[in-house]
Amino acid sequence: MDKRDRVTINTLRQRKTDGEKITVLTCYDYPTARILEAEGVDGLLVGDTLTQVLLGHDSTLPATMDLMVTLATAVRRGAPSAFVIGDMPYLSYQVTPTEAIRNAGRFMAEASCDCVKIECDRRHVDTVEALTRASIPVMAHLGLRPQSVHQTGGHVTQARDAASAIRLIEDARLMEEAGASALLLEKVPPEPARAITERTSLPVIGCGAGPYCDGHVVVLYDILGLSGYMPRFAKQYADQAEAVRSAITTAVRTYVADVTSGRYPDVEHAFGMAEGEAEKLAERLSQP
């Protein structure tokens, strides 16, 4: 792939205007970011899902600001032209708008993110407004909010009845009026997702929200079959997943066999002494 121009919020807005879909994947590290950058993925979400798929937790709640900023910095280094989204972890923005600004500012200043994502509803209008006033672009995450699973009783589909769908549509309008730069809709039916997408000028990224959003995001480890969990809305690209597993399995199996048999490491993979110094060492060692 030829070097591309930096993907900005204006790029995403133009994609919406032109009817071109926006591609987003989660990313948590430098080498993966390099691959996704090379393949032209528009946006990379440094999501708090890393606590589940990388660290083995059963929720996203253990994520911390220090961890998220560190990984976002690595992703930016690997993908200098992608639209990088820093995911605000639990309790980094819920306490006060001032604290939200301070934490979100770290994503912008330390990791060069293009925006931050916060899980929100109408109760967070003040926070979105405060971040916007501080020149911090916000992707408002509506619908299922994984940081609130204990309050909602689990990963339950949202907006399944007309009343809650209307409330979701109104929340999206409120987020736009509060200054949000983009929306993310998670685990909602296609009908309210379509209504929101058609009624807003903001780029709308779906995550299990049907085919009508302006773009889509999934957890990379899910579509590779490496997370151990496959959401209903995620498509597993089985051939690629099997290839990844096969390549890793073969490499590790061969490594173990080579080390235990003494085939590796060998002299070919060793560092040499300076010319003539090995002989001097052997001579010194041979002396009584």
C-alpha positions in Angstrom: 0.0 0.0 0.0 1.2 3.5 -0.9 1.6 6.0 1.9 -1.8 7.5 2.6 -2.8 10.9 3.9 -3.6 11.1 7.6 -7.2 9.9 8.3 -8.9 12.7 10.3 -12.4 13.4 11.5 -12.9 15.3 8.2 -12.0 12.2 6.3 -14.7 10.2 8.2 -17.3 13.0 7.6 -16.5 12.9 3.9 -16.8 9.1 3.8 -20.3 9.5 5.3 -21.2 12.2 2.7 -19.9 10.0 -0.1 -21.6 6.9 1.2 -18.3 5.1 1.6 -18.1 2.7 4.6 -15.6 3.4 7.4 -13.5 0.5 8.7 -12.4 0.3 12.3 -10.7 -2.5 14.3 -9.4 -2.7 17.8 -5.7 -2.6 18.2 -3.5 -2.7 21.3 0.1 -2.9 20.2 2.7 -1.6 17.8 3.3 -4.7 15.5 -0.4 -5.2 15.0 -0.9 -1.5 14.3 1.7 -1.7 11.5 -0.2 -4.5 9.8 -3.6 -2.7 10.1 -2.0 0.5 8.8 -0.5 -1.3 5.8 -3.9 -2.7 5.0 -5.5 0.7 5.0 -7.9 0.3 8.0 -9.4 3.7 8.6 -9.6 3.7 12.4 -7.9 1.9 15.3 -9.7 1.7 18.6 -7.4 1.2 21.5 -10.3 -0.4 23.4 -10.6 -1.4 27.1 -11.5 -4.8 25.7 -7.8 -5.5 25.9 -8.4 -6.4 29.6 -10.5 -9.4 28.4 -8.8 -10.5 25.2 -5.2 -9.9 26.3 -5.3 -10.0 30.1 -8.0 -12.6 30.7 -10.4 -10.6 32.8 -14.1 -11.2 32.6 -14.9 -7.5 32.1 -13.4 -4.2 30.9 -13.4 -2.6 34.3 -9.8 -3.3 35.3 -8.4 -1.1 32.6 -6.4 1.9 33.9 -5.5 5.3 32.3 -1.8 4.5 32.5 -2.2 1.2 30.7 -4.5 2.7 28.0 -2.3 5.6 27.3 0.8 3.4 27.1 -0.8 1.1 24.5 -2.4 4.0 22.6 1.1 5.5 22.2 2.4 2.2 20.8 -0.5 2.0 18.4 0.1 5.5 17.1 3.7 4.8 16.5 2.7 1.7 14.4 -0.1 3.5 12.5 0.9 7.1 11.9 -1.9 7.8 9.4 -4.8 5.9 11.0 -7.6 7.6 13.0 -6.6 6.4 16.5 -9.4 6.4 19.2 -8.4 6.3 22.8 -11.0 4.4 24.9 -11.6 6.1 28.3 -11.6 3.4 31.0 -13.9 3.0 33.9 -14.0 5.9 36.4 -11.7 8.0 34.2 -14.6 10.4 33.1 -17.6 9.6 35.3 -16.5 11.4 38.5 -16.3 15.0 37.3 -16.0 16.8 33.9 -12.7 18.3 35.1 -11.3 14.9 35.8 -12.6 13.7 32.4 -10.7 16.6 30.7 -7.5 15.8 32.5 -7.6 12.1 31.6 -8.8 12.6 28.0 -6.0 15.1 27.6 -3.5 12.4 28.2 -4.7 10.5 25.2 -4.4 13.6 23.1 -1.1 15.0 24.4 0.9 11.8 25.2 -0.5 9.3 22.6 -1.5 11.7 19.8 -4.9 10.2 19.6 -7.5 11.7 17.2 -10.4 11.4 19.6 -11.5 9.7 22.8 -14.4 7.4 23.2 -16.7 7.5 26.3 -19.6 5.2 27.1 -22.5 7.6 27.7 -26.1 8.5 27.6 -28.0 11.7 28.3 -26.6 11.9 31.8 -23.2 12.6 30.4 -24.1 15.6 28.3 -22.2 17.9 30.6 -19.0 15.8 30.2 -19.2 15.7 26.4 -19.7 19.5 26.4 -16.8 20.0 28.7 -14.5 17.8 26.6 -15.6 19.6 23.5 -14.9 23.0 25.1 -11.4 21.7 25.9 -10.8 20.9 22.2 -11.0 17.2 22.8 -13.0 15.3 20.1 -15.4 12.8 21.5 -16.8 9.6 20.1 -20.0 9.0 22.1 -20.6 5.3 22.7 -24.3 4.6 23.0 -26.4 1.5 23.3 -24.8 -1.4 25.2 -22.1 0.1 27.6 -19.8 -2.7 28.8 -18.6 -0.6 31.7 -22.2 -0.6 33.0 -22.8 -4.4 32.8 -23.4 -4.7 36.5 -26.1 -2.1 36.3 -27.7 -3.5 33.2 -27.5 -7.2 34.2 -25.1 -8.2 31.5 -24.4 -7.7 27.8 -28.0 -7.3 26.9 -29.2 -6.0 23.6 -30.4 -2.4 23.9 -33.4 -0.5 22.2 -35.4 -3.6 21.5 -38.7 -1.9 22.1 -40.0 1.3 20.5 -39.8 3.4 23.7 -36.2 2.5 24.4 -35.4 3.0 20.7 -36.8 6.5 20.8 -34.8 7.2 23.9 -31.6 6.0 22.2 -32.4 8.2 19.1 -32.9 11.2 21.4 -29.6 10.4 23.2 -27.8 10.5 19.9 -29.3 13.9 19.1 -28.2 15.2 22.5 -24.7 13.9 22.0 -24.5 15.7 18.7 -25.8 18.9 20.2 -23.3 18.6 23.0 -20.5 18.6 20.5 -19.6 15.0 19.9 -17.5 14.4 16.8 -18.8 10.8 16.1 -21.1 8.1 17.5 -20.6 4.5 18.2 -23.7 2.2 18.6 -23.2 -1.1 20.3 -25.6 -4.1 20.3 -28.7 -2.3 19.1 -31.1 -3.5 16.4 -30.8 -2.2 12.8 -33.9 -0.1 12.9 -32.9 2.5 15.5 -29.3 2.4 14.2 -30.5 3.3 10.8 -32.7 6.1 12.2 -29.8 7.6 14.1 -27.4 7.3 11.1 -29.9 9.0 8.8 -30.7 11.8 11.2 -27.2 12.8 12.2 -24.4 14.5 10.4 -21.9 12.7 12.6 -20.1 9.5 11.4 -21.8 6.6 13.0 -19.8 3.4 13.7 -21.7 0.3 14.5 -20.6 -2.5 16.8 -23.3 -5.2 16.4 -25.7 -2.5 15.1 -26.6 -3.9 11.7 -25.7 -2.8 8.2 -26.9 0.7 8.0 -24.3 2.6 10.1 -21.5 4.6 8.3 -18.9 2.1 9.4 -18.2 -0.9 11.7 -15.9 -1.9 14.4 -15.1 -5.3 15.9 -12.5 -6.7 18.2 -9.7 -7.9 16.0 -9.1 -11.0 18.2 -12.7 -12.0 17.7 -12.6 -12.1 14.0 -9.3 -14.0 14.1 -10.8 -16.6 16.4 -8.2 -15.9 19.1 -10.3 -14.4 21.9 -12.1 -17.6 22.9 -15.4 -15.7 22.5 -17.4 -15.0 19.3 -20.2 -12.4 19.6 -23.2 -13.0 17.4 -22.5 -9.9 15.3 -18.8 -10.8 14.6 -17.9 -12.8 11.6 -15.0 -15.2 12.2 -12.7 -15.4 9.2 -12.0 -19.1 9.8 -9.3 -19.7 7.3 -7.2 -16.8 8.6 -7.8 -17.9 12.2 -6.6 -21.4 11.5 -3.6 -20.1 9.6 -2.7 -17.9 12.6 -3.1 -20.8 15.0 -1.2 -23.2 12.7 1.7 -20.7 12.2 2.1 -20.1 16.0 1.7 -23.8 16.9 4.3 -24.9 14.3 6.8 -22.2 15.3 6.5 -23.0 19.0 6.6 -26.7 18.5 9.7 -26.5 16.4 11.4 -24.1 18.8 10.8 -26.5 21.8 12.1 -29.4 19.8 15.2 -27.6 18.6 16.1 -26.3 22.1 15.5 -29.6 23.9 17.5 -31.5 21.2 20.4 -29.0 21.2 19.9 -27.9 17.6 19.2 -24.3 18.6 20.9 -22.1 19.5 24.0 -23.0 17.4 27.2 -21.2 16.5 25.5 -19.7 13.5 23.1 -17.8 15.8 25.8 -16.8 18.3 27.8 -13.5 18.6 31.4 -13.8 17.6 34.4 -12.4 19.5 36.7 -9.8 17.8 39.1 -11.3 15.3 41.9 -13.2 17.0 40.5 -12.8 20.5 39.0 -16.3 20.7 42.6 -17.7 20.2 43.9 -15.4 22.9 41.2 -16.5 25.3 41.9 -20.2 24.6 45.6 -19.6 25.2 44.9 -17.8 28.5 42.5 -20.5 29.7 45.0 -23.2 28.9 47.6 -21.8 31.2 47.8 -23.2 34.7 
